């Protein structure tokens, strides 16, 4: 593959990623539901705009255990572990 071909493919990939990120951002902004995305370490890294409408503000960067009572946090993290295990099968 020539240098020009690799460069063109890299630019096309970056453009596709930018477009995908833009669509996802619009989706999260207008989604009429409370949605959170957390890392495998249970740290909130993204929340829908609707989350703020329900009093969930400034969750990003905090852990499940920091935001919820321990019994609720443990149930959520157990669900996450189960989901991640099923995805890896």
Secondary structure by P-SEA (a helix, b strand, c coil): ccaaaaaaaaaaaaaaaaaaaaaaaaaaacccbbbbbbcccccccccccccccccccccccccccccccaaaaaaaaaaaaaaaaaaac
